[in-house]
Amino acid sequence: MSTAWSLDASPLQRLIAVAGATLRFSRTHRALFEAIALSYLSPAGVFPVDTEAAAAIERRRRQQLRRIVDSLDEAIECGEIYPCDTSAAAHFLVASWAGVLTMTDPHGLSDPGAALALGIRGLIAGLAVDGGRADELVDRYEHALAAAGLVR
């Protein structure tokens, strides 16, 4: 995750990279990812509240939400997206990513990476300030989605 956050890229490109890192983490550390994702549903999720594990997960959740809020604020400041309630948007992103990546498809019909890419495209389409440069934005973000491993 830290590599994705430190990319020398636009704020939205960093968020796309973080989504890709989240997807990879969910695949390589499934049980831990699910425990962390479930922790968003209650104060400590599956962990007893008074454990070091619960405290560490809570710190990590706050840090990730803060980073997403900061990236959305930067995206507004640099004119990538329209002004919005970045805290609400960050909560929505975290919840949707966690939901998509913890859902199981017994028939194997859906690809979590494709679902994340679709959600990110929706965010960009809904909030992006294109200023007449829509093709440039599509190219930039589609390249970032591919680089993050969210599309094939």
N, C-alpha and C positions, 0 to 999 in steps of 0.2 A: 504494500500500500504506500509506504513512504516514497518509493521510487516514483509512483504515479503522481503523488502530490508535489514532488520536486521537479517535475518536467518543466522545461523552458518552453511553455506553450500558452495559448490563450486560456482563460478560466474555464470555458466550456470544454476545450480539448482536455484539460486536466480532469474535469469531471468524467468525461468519457473514459479516460485512462483508469480512473479510480473504479468505474463500473466494471471495466475489464479485469482489474486486479481482484475485485470482489468476486467476480465469476470464477476466476482461477482458484481463489481461496476456498470458495464453496465446493469446488470439485476435489481439491487436494486434502482438505480438512473438513469433511462433511459434518461429522458429529459436532465439532467445535463451532463451525459456522451455524449450524442449526441451534445450538445452545445460545449463541450470541444473538441470533435473529429472534429467538423466542424471548430473550431478555427484554426486548422492546415492548412486550405485551404486559409486563408487570415489573415492579421495581427490580427484581433480581432474576426473573425468568425461572429457569429450572434450578437455580442455585439458592440455598438458604441465604437470607439477607445478610447475616452476620459473618460471612466468610470472606477471606481475602480474594477468592475468585470472583465473587459478586462485586466487590469494590473495584477490582481491576477492570472488569467488564463495564461497570458504570463509568469509570474514567475514560475508557476507550470509546464508549458510546458518545459521551459529551465531546470528546476531542474530534471524532468523525463528524458529528453534527456541526460543530463550530467550523471545521474546515469547509464543509459544504456551504454553510451560510456565507463564510468569507469569500469563497469562490463565486457564489452567486452575486454577492455585493460587488466584487471586482468586475464581473461580467456586466453588471449595470453601469458601473463607473466608466468602463471602456466602450460602452455602447453596443455590446453584444446582445444584450436582452433588455426588454422593457422593465421599468421598475415594478417590483412586486414585493410581497411579504416574503422575504428570503428565508425566514425561520419556518414558515408554513411550507414553503417549497422544499426546504431541506428535509423536513419531517416526512413529506409526501415521498420524496425520492428514496429515503432510507426505508420507509415502510414498503414501498413498491418493490425495491430491489430485494429486500428480505423475503417478501411474499412470493415473488416470482421464483427466487432461488430455493425456497423451501417447499414449494408445491411439488407434489409428485404427480407424474402422468403415467398411470398404469399401462397405457397403450404405447408410450414412447412417441407420441405424435408431435410433441413440441420441443423446441430447443430453447433452453433458458437464455442463452446468448442472444438469440433472435428476439425473444420477448424484451430483454433489456434494451436492445437496439431500437426496437419499435417505440418503447417508452421514451427513450432519449430523443428520437426523431420528433415525437409528439411535443416534448418540452421545447425543442428548438423551433419547431414550426409555430408553436403557440406564443413563445416569448421572444424569439429572435428579432432583433432590429436589423433589417437587411439594408436599408438605405439605398435600394436599387442594385444591390450586389448579391441577389439571392443565389445565382449560380456559383459564385465564389464561396459562399457559406456552405452550400450543399457539398461542394467538392472538399472543402476543408474538413467538415464534420464526417463525411463518409470515409475519408482517408483516416481520420482519427478512430472511427468505429472499427475499421478493418485492422488498424494497428493495435487496437486494444483486444482484438480477438473476438469481437462481438458479432462480426459478420464474416462469412466465408467467401 
